[in-house]
Amino acid sequence: MNNRKKTILAVVADEQGEVFEHPDLLLAGMNGTCIVTPEDAELIPLPEGSRLFTIPGTPPVGFDRRSGRQITCDHLPRTLGGGAIQSVSAFLTPGYTRTLLPAADYARKQTTLPLWSYTAVGWCVEEERFYAAAVQVDRNPQWQPEHFDDRKLDPLVRQRLTEYPNNRLYEQLARCALDYHCFAAKNLFFSRWEAPLPTSPTCNAHCLGCISYQESDCCPASQDRLTFVPTVEELCEVAVPHLKSADNAIVSFGQGCEGDPILQADLICEAVREMRRQTERGTINFNSNASIPDAIDRLADAGVESIRVSLNSVLPETYNAYYRPQVYTFEDVLESLRRARRAGLYTMLNYLVFPGVSDRREEMDALCELIDEIGIDMIQMRNLSIDPTMYQQALGFKGQGLGMLTMLQQLKGRFPELQYGYFNRTRETFFPPGYATDWPIV
């Protein structure tokens, strides 16, 4: 066995975006606002399907290969032309949680970055491949890019639109699949796995990093929001055929192209009852901010089987700084979680994690208290997509946490039956064999 330590160089880019490994600079990462040396366990080969992109106008920070001294690079080395330099980030393929942010001089950044999750990335000299600061939290292969061939997708979309020419929801999901490359929307037309049911054009939160609505062009929304409320008939025309025939069928309310579905709870309850009148097959899931506790009871009674509650923190002040709730409180979210558990729903957190925030001791302690009191089946460790400086300034945060890997290890050590993941599951796989001992992947 070769225990020789790997040499991971910093990855940088020129003005045109061409990427190079820096010959004299070792990879650094950031936990919160602090520059750190990545631990070996925090780095993995860059997962297939991940993307690299630049952080414009932001000089990279690394460690001198000879002296170990921290350095901010203002230009490319002479061997690479000596010109202007940019930092480089990885955008991880689904199923992986980042452990460190890219190390850069963000104070020089002149623009607000787009709504992506930024991950430290380097070049392994010995293996001649990229490494990323990440850990795998879900091994479900259904979301790998090779399963989403757009050459096969387009005729399937056209066929479905022909079959349902008056269904506005199919028109919305066709756009999501073809224009925004939403994997869930593509699943619908491929007749497999998890499919989306966007329902609500409105929301009762004003999330800092909302991907479907932004008031200004400082960080443009990733996609346009749904502009109508579908009818029960439209929802069932999408959901029922999928539930009846798709492999590992799930339909999920609460998507990136809408506000929050809990504001349409009465309509959804009626639609779910009709779906279950037509078929008992498949799983019906509800993704939400869970801001209306009474709605959770009604949804469970109607036939919803699992719920995924989105939050960036279990500390009210940190939650409020990001979600900016309009007509509800964080205590409403907690009460909804309690009611979901009492109703027997498979209960998940859509935990929008960020190195240096999610792994702070006070955050971890609060999360442990929540799990102790309420009980959570799964935490989906989803990378929060936001400009790092924008988020840190909104929270008024400086410093660093214990490390994302440490956080994951300590939580699993205290709660062995707590599952980590990234994707929703069918009811048949809510509790897979070995889930209490198989970590970090379940």
C-alpha positions as CSV (number, residue, x, y, z in Angstrom):
1,M,0.0,0.0,0.0
2,N,1.4,3.4,-1.0
3,N,1.0,5.9,1.8
4,R,3.0,8.7,0.2
5,K,1.2,12.0,0.6
6,K,-0.3,13.4,-2.6
7,T,0.9,16.7,-4.0
8,I,-2.3,18.8,-4.8
9,L,-1.5,21.9,-6.7
10,A,-3.8,25.0,-6.9
11,V,-5.8,25.3,-10.1
12,V,-6.0,28.7,-11.7
13,A,-7.2,30.3,-15.0
14,D,-6.1,33.0,-17.3
15,E,-8.3,35.9,-18.6
16,Q,-9.9,33.7,-21.2
17,G,-10.8,31.0,-18.7
18,E,-8.3,28.5,-19.7
19,V,-7.4,26.3,-16.7
20,F,-3.9,25.4,-15.5
21,E,-2.3,23.8,-12.5
22,H,0.0,26.3,-10.8
23,P,3.5,24.8,-10.6
24,D,4.5,26.6,-7.5
25,L,1.3,26.8,-5.5
26,L,-0.3,24.1,-3.3
27,L,-4.0,23.9,-2.9
28,A,-5.6,25.9,-0.1
29,G,-9.3,25.9,0.9
30,M,-11.6,28.1,3.0
31,N,-13.7,27.1,5.9
32,G,-15.9,30.1,6.5
33,T,-13.6,33.2,6.2
34,C,-10.4,31.3,7.1
35,I,-7.7,29.9,4.8
36,V,-6.9,26.3,5.7
37,T,-4.7,23.5,4.4
38,P,-7.1,20.7,3.2
39,E,-6.9,17.4,5.1
40,D,-6.4,14.3,3.0
41,A,-9.8,13.0,4.1
42,E,-11.5,16.2,2.8
43,L,-10.3,15.6,-0.8
44,I,-11.5,13.1,-3.4
45,P,-11.0,12.8,-7.1
46,L,-13.3,15.2,-8.9
47,P,-16.5,13.3,-9.4
48,E,-17.5,12.6,-13.0
49,G,-20.0,15.1,-14.3
50,S,-18.7,18.0,-12.2
51,R,-17.8,21.3,-13.8
52,L,-15.0,23.8,-13.5
53,F,-15.6,27.5,-13.8
54,T,-13.7,30.7,-12.9
55,I,-14.4,33.3,-10.2
56,P,-13.9,36.5,-12.1
57,G,-11.6,39.2,-10.9
58,T,-10.7,37.2,-7.8
59,P,-7.0,36.3,-7.2
60,P,-6.4,32.7,-5.9
61,V,-4.8,32.0,-2.6
62,G,-2.5,29.0,-2.0
63,F,0.6,27.8,-0.2
64,D,4.1,28.2,-1.6
65,R,5.3,24.8,-2.7
66,R,8.7,25.2,-1.2
67,S,8.2,27.4,1.9
68,G,4.6,26.6,2.8
69,R,3.9,30.3,3.2
70,Q,0.4,31.5,2.3
71,I,0.4,33.5,-1.0
72,T,-2.1,35.5,-2.9
73,C,-1.3,35.3,-6.6
74,D,-1.8,38.5,-8.6
75,H,-0.7,37.1,-11.9
76,L,0.1,33.8,-13.7
77,P,3.6,32.4,-13.3
78,R,6.1,33.3,-16.1
79,T,6.0,29.7,-17.3
80,L,2.3,30.3,-18.1
81,G,2.7,33.7,-19.7
82,G,2.6,35.9,-16.6
83,G,-0.7,37.5,-17.5
84,A,-3.9,38.2,-15.4
85,I,-5.1,35.4,-13.2
86,Q,-8.4,34.1,-11.9
87,S,-9.5,31.7,-9.2
88,V,-11.2,28.4,-10.2
89,S,-14.0,26.6,-8.6
90,A,-15.7,23.2,-9.0
91,F,-19.4,22.8,-9.2
92,L,-20.0,19.2,-7.9
93,T,-22.2,16.7,-9.6
94,P,-25.2,15.7,-7.4
95,G,-24.6,13.3,-4.5
96,Y,-21.5,15.1,-3.2
97,T,-21.2,17.6,-0.3
98,R,-18.3,20.1,-0.4
99,T,-16.0,20.3,2.5
100,L,-14.2,23.6,1.6
101,L,-14.7,26.7,-0.4
102,P,-12.2,27.9,-3.0
103,A,-9.4,30.0,-1.3
104,A,-9.4,33.4,-2.9
105,D,-9.0,37.1,-2.2
106,Y,-12.8,37.8,-2.2
107,A,-12.2,41.4,-1.1
108,R,-11.1,42.2,-4.6
109,K,-14.2,40.7,-6.2
110,Q,-16.1,43.4,-8.1
111,T,-19.4,41.6,-8.9
112,T,-21.9,39.3,-7.1
113,L,-21.3,35.7,-8.2
114,P,-24.1,33.7,-9.8
115,L,-26.1,31.3,-7.7
116,W,-23.8,28.2,-7.8
117,S,-22.1,26.3,-5.0
118,Y,-18.4,27.0,-5.0
119,T,-16.0,24.2,-4.1
120,A,-12.2,24.1,-3.8
121,V,-10.5,22.2,-6.5
122,G,-6.8,21.2,-7.2
123,W,-4.6,19.1,-9.4
124,C,-3.0,15.9,-8.1
125,V,0.5,15.6,-9.6
126,E,1.0,11.9,-8.9
127,E,-2.4,10.8,-10.4
128,E,-2.7,13.6,-13.1
129,R,-6.3,14.4,-12.3
130,F,-8.4,17.0,-10.5
131,Y,-9.3,16.6,-6.9
132,A,-12.1,18.4,-5.1
133,A,-12.9,19.2,-1.5
134,A,-15.9,16.9,-1.1
135,V,-17.4,13.8,0.4
136,Q,-19.9,11.5,-1.2
137,V,-23.2,11.3,0.7
138,D,-25.4,9.4,-1.7
139,R,-24.5,6.6,-4.1
140,N,-27.8,6.6,-6.0
141,P,-26.6,6.3,-9.6
142,Q,-29.8,7.5,-11.2
143,W,-28.7,11.1,-11.2
144,Q,-25.5,10.6,-13.1
145,P,-25.2,12.7,-16.3
146,E,-24.9,9.7,-18.6
147,H,-28.5,8.9,-17.9
148,F,-29.7,12.2,-19.4
149,D,-29.1,12.2,-23.1
150,D,-30.9,15.2,-24.6
151,R,-30.8,13.5,-28.1
152,K,-33.3,11.0,-26.8
153,L,-35.2,13.5,-24.7
154,D,-36.5,15.9,-27.3
155,P,-38.8,13.5,-29.2
156,L,-40.2,12.2,-25.9
157,V,-41.1,15.8,-24.9
158,R,-42.7,16.5,-28.2
159,Q,-44.7,13.3,-28.0
160,R,-46.0,14.1,-24.5
161,L,-47.0,17.6,-25.5
162,T,-48.9,16.2,-28.4
163,E,-50.7,13.8,-26.0
164,Y,-51.7,16.6,-23.6
165,P,-52.0,19.8,-25.7
166,N,-54.0,21.7,-23.1
167,N,-52.0,20.9,-20.0
168,R,-50.0,23.9,-18.9
169,L,-48.0,21.9,-16.4
170,Y,-46.5,19.7,-19.2
171,E,-45.6,22.9,-21.1
172,Q,-43.8,24.2,-17.9
173,L,-41.9,20.9,-17.4
174,A,-40.9,20.7,-21.0
175,R,-39.2,24.0,-20.6
176,C,-37.6,22.9,-17.4
177,A,-36.3,19.8,-19.1
178,L,-35.1,21.3,-22.3
179,D,-34.1,24.9,-21.4
180,Y,-33.0,24.5,-17.7
181,H,-31.8,20.9,-17.9
182,C,-33.6,19.9,-14.8
183,F,-32.9,16.3,-14.2
184,A,-36.2,15.7,-12.4
185,A,-38.2,17.2,-15.3
186,K,-36.2,15.0,-17.7
187,N,-37.1,12.0,-15.6
188,L,-40.8,12.7,-16.2
189,F,-40.4,12.5,-20.0
190,F,-38.1,9.4,-19.7
191,S,-40.9,7.8,-17.6
192,R,-38.7,6.9,-14.6
193,W,-37.6,7.7,-11.1
194,E,-38.4,11.1,-9.4
195,A,-40.6,13.6,-11.3
196,P,-41.6,17.1,-10.3
197,L,-45.0,18.7,-9.7
198,P,-44.5,22.5,-9.4
199,T,-47.6,24.0,-8.1
200,S,-47.1,27.4,-6.5
201,P,-46.2,30.7,-8.2
202,T,-45.9,32.4,-4.8
203,C,-43.8,32.1,-1.7
204,N,-43.9,33.3,1.9
205,A,-40.2,33.6,2.3
206,H,-37.8,35.9,0.5
207,C,-34.7,33.7,0.3
208,L,-31.4,35.4,-0.3
209,G,-30.3,32.7,-2.8
210,C,-33.7,32.0,-4.4
211,I,-33.0,30.4,-7.7
212,S,-36.4,31.3,-9.3
213,Y,-36.9,34.9,-8.1
214,Q,-34.5,37.8,-7.6
215,E,-35.4,41.4,-7.3
216,S,-32.3,42.7,-9.1
217,D,-29.7,41.5,-11.6
218,C,-27.0,41.3,-8.9
219,C,-27.3,37.5,-8.9
220,P,-29.8,36.6,-11.6
221,A,-32.3,33.7,-10.9
222,S,-31.3,30.4,-12.4
223,Q,-34.7,29.9,-14.0
224,D,-38.1,31.6,-14.4
225,R,-40.7,30.8,-11.8
226,L,-44.1,29.1,-12.5
227,T,-46.7,31.8,-13.4
228,F,-49.9,29.8,-12.8
229,V,-51.5,27.4,-10.4
230,P,-52.2,24.1,-12.1
231,T,-55.6,22.4,-11.7
232,V,-56.2,19.1,-10.0
233,E,-56.7,17.6,-13.5
234,E,-53.4,19.0,-14.8
235,L,-51.5,17.6,-11.8
236,C,-53.1,14.2,-12.1
237,E,-52.4,14.0,-15.9
238,V,-48.7,14.4,-15.0
239,A,-48.5,12.4,-11.8
240,V,-50.8,9.4,-12.3
241,P,-49.2,7.9,-15.5
242,H,-45.8,8.3,-13.8
243,L,-46.9,6.7,-10.5
244,K,-48.5,3.8,-12.4
245,S,-45.7,2.9,-14.7
246,A,-42.3,4.5,-13.9
247,D,-39.5,2.6,-12.4
248,N,-38.8,3.6,-8.7
249,A,-41.6,6.2,-9.1
250,I,-41.7,9.3,-7.0
251,V,-43.6,12.5,-7.6
252,S,-42.6,15.6,-5.7
253,F,-44.3,18.8,-5.0
254,G,-41.9,21.7,-4.3
255,Q,-39.4,22.5,-7.1
256,G,-36.8,25.1,-8.0
257,C,-39.1,26.6,-10.5
258,E,-41.8,27.6,-8.0
259,G,-42.4,29.4,-4.8
260,D,-43.5,27.1,-1.9
261,P,-46.2,24.5,-2.4
262,I,-47.5,24.8,1.1
263,L,-49.3,27.9,0.0
264,Q,-51.4,25.6,-2.3
265,A,-51.9,22.9,0.4
266,D,-55.7,22.6,-0.1
267,L,-55.3,22.1,-3.9
268,I,-52.5,19.6,-3.4
269,C,-54.5,17.6,-0.8
270,E,-57.4,17.3,-3.4
271,A,-54.9,16.3,-6.1
272,V,-53.2,13.7,-3.9
273,R,-56.5,12.1,-3.0
274,E,-57.4,11.8,-6.7
275,M,-53.9,10.4,-7.4
276,R,-54.4,7.7,-4.7
277,R,-57.9,7.0,-6.0
278,Q,-56.4,6.1,-9.3
279,T,-53.3,4.2,-8.1
280,E,-51.6,3.2,-4.9
281,R,-48.3,2.7,-6.7
282,G,-45.3,5.0,-6.2
283,T,-44.3,7.5,-3.6
284,I,-45.7,11.0,-3.1
285,N,-43.3,13.5,-1.6
286,F,-43.6,17.1,-0.4
287,N,-40.6,19.5,-0.5
288,S,-41.3,22.7,1.4
289,N,-40.3,25.4,3.9
290,A,-42.9,23.8,6.2
291,S,-44.1,27.2,7.3
292,I,-47.8,26.2,8.0
293,P,-48.1,23.5,10.6
294,D,-51.8,22.8,10.1
295,A,-51.1,22.1,6.4
296,I,-48.8,19.2,7.3
297,D,-51.7,17.4,9.1
298,R,-53.9,17.8,6.0
299,L,-51.3,16.7,3.6
300,A,-50.5,13.5,5.6
301,D,-54.2,12.7,5.8
302,A,-54.5,13.1,2.0
303,G,-51.8,10.6,1.3
304,V,-48.4,12.4,1.2
305,E,-45.8,9.9,2.5
306,S,-42.6,11.8,2.9
307,I,-41.6,15.4,3.5
308,R,-38.3,17.3,3.0
309,V,-38.1,20.5,4.9
310,S,-35.6,23.1,3.6
311,L,-33.5,25.1,6.0
312,N,-30.0,26.5,6.1
313,S,-29.7,26.4,9.9
314,V,-31.4,25.4,13.0
315,L,-30.5,28.6,14.7
316,P,-33.3,31.1,14.3
317,E,-31.1,34.1,13.7
318,T,-29.1,32.3,10.9
319,Y,-32.3,30.9,9.4
320,N,-34.0,34.3,9.3
321,A,-31.0,36.0,7.8
322,Y,-31.2,33.7,4.7
323,Y,-34.9,32.7,4.4
324,R,-36.2,36.2,5.5
325,P,-39.7,34.7,6.3
326,Q,-42.6,37.0,5.6
327,V,-45.6,35.7,7.5
328,Y,-44.2,32.8,9.5
329,T,-41.6,32.1,12.2
330,F,-38.9,29.5,12.6
331,E,-41.0,28.0,15.4
332,D,-43.6,27.2,12.8
333,V,-41.0,25.2,10.9
334,L,-40.2,23.2,14.0
335,E,-43.8,22.6,14.8
336,S,-44.4,21.3,11.2
337,L,-41.5,18.9,11.7
338,R,-43.1,17.6,15.0
339,R,-46.4,17.1,13.2
340,A,-44.8,15.3,10.3
341,R,-43.3,12.9,12.7
342,R,-46.5,12.4,14.6
343,A,-48.3,11.7,11.3
344,G,-45.8,9.0,10.4
345,L,-44.2,10.8,7.5
346,Y,-40.7,9.9,6.4
347,T,-39.0,13.1,7.5
348,M,-36.0,14.7,5.9
349,L,-34.1,18.0,6.2
350,N,-33.0,19.7,3.0
351,Y,-30.0,21.1,4.8
352,L,-28.4,23.8,2.8
353,V,-24.9,23.5,4.1
354,F,-21.9,25.9,3.9
355,P,-18.4,25.2,5.2
356,G,-17.7,27.5,8.2
357,V,-21.4,27.9,9.0
358,S,-23.0,24.5,9.1
359,D,-20.0,23.0,11.0
360,R,-19.9,25.6,13.8
361,R,-20.3,24.1,17.3
362,E,-23.4,26.1,18.2
363,E,-25.0,25.0,14.9
364,M,-24.2,21.4,15.5
365,D,-25.4,21.5,19.1
366,A,-28.7,23.0,18.0
367,L,-29.1,20.4,15.3
368,C,-28.5,17.6,17.8
369,E,-31.2,19.1,20.1
370,L,-33.6,19.1,17.2
371,I,-32.9,15.5,16.3
372,D,-33.1,14.5,20.0
373,E,-36.5,16.1,20.4
374,I,-38.2,15.5,17.0
375,G,-36.3,12.7,15.3
376,I,-35.2,13.1,11.7
377,D,-34.9,10.1,9.3
378,M,-32.5,11.7,6.8
379,I,-30.5,14.9,6.3
380,Q,-29.9,15.7,2.7
381,M,-26.6,17.5,2.7
382,R,-27.1,19.9,-0.1
383,N,-24.6,22.5,-1.0
384,L,-26.0,26.1,-0.6
385,S,-25.7,27.9,-4.0
386,I,-24.7,31.5,-3.2
387,D,-21.8,33.9,-3.5
388,P,-19.7,33.2,-0.4
389,T,-19.2,36.8,0.6
390,M,-22.8,37.6,0.1
391,Y,-23.8,34.9,2.5
392,Q,-21.2,35.7,5.1
393,Q,-22.1,39.4,5.1
394,A,-25.8,38.6,5.4
395,L,-25.1,36.4,8.4
396,G,-22.5,38.8,9.9
397,F,-20.2,35.8,10.2
398,K,-16.4,35.6,10.5
399,G,-14.2,32.7,11.5
400,Q,-14.4,29.0,10.8
401,G,-16.1,25.8,11.9
402,L,-14.9,22.4,13.0
403,G,-14.8,21.1,9.4
404,M,-17.6,19.5,7.4
405,L,-16.2,16.0,7.7
406,T,-15.9,16.4,11.4
407,M,-19.5,17.5,11.5
408,L,-20.7,14.5,9.6
409,Q,-18.7,12.1,11.7
410,Q,-19.8,13.5,15.0
411,L,-23.5,13.5,14.0
412,K,-23.4,10.0,12.8
413,G,-21.6,8.9,15.9
414,R,-24.3,10.4,18.1
415,F,-27.2,9.3,15.9
416,P,-26.3,6.0,14.2
417,E,-29.7,5.6,12.6
418,L,-29.6,9.1,11.1
419,Q,-29.2,8.8,7.3
420,Y,-27.2,11.1,5.1
421,G,-28.3,11.6,1.5
422,Y,-28.8,13.9,-1.4
423,F,-32.0,12.6,-3.1
424,N,-35.5,11.6,-2.2
425,R,-36.4,8.0,-1.9
426,T,-39.2,5.6,-2.6
427,R,-41.1,4.3,0.4
428,E,-39.5,0.9,-0.3
429,T,-36.0,2.3,0.3
430,F,-36.7,4.7,3.2
431,F,-34.7,2.4,5.4
432,P,-32.2,0.4,3.3
433,P,-30.2,-2.5,4.7
434,G,-27.2,-1.3,6.7
435,Y,-28.4,2.3,6.9
436,A,-27.4,2.6,10.6
437,T,-23.8,1.6,10.0
438,D,-23.0,2.4,6.4
439,W,-21.4,5.9,6.3
440,P,-20.6,8.2,4.7
441,I,-22.6,6.6,1.9
442,V,-26.0,5.0,2.5
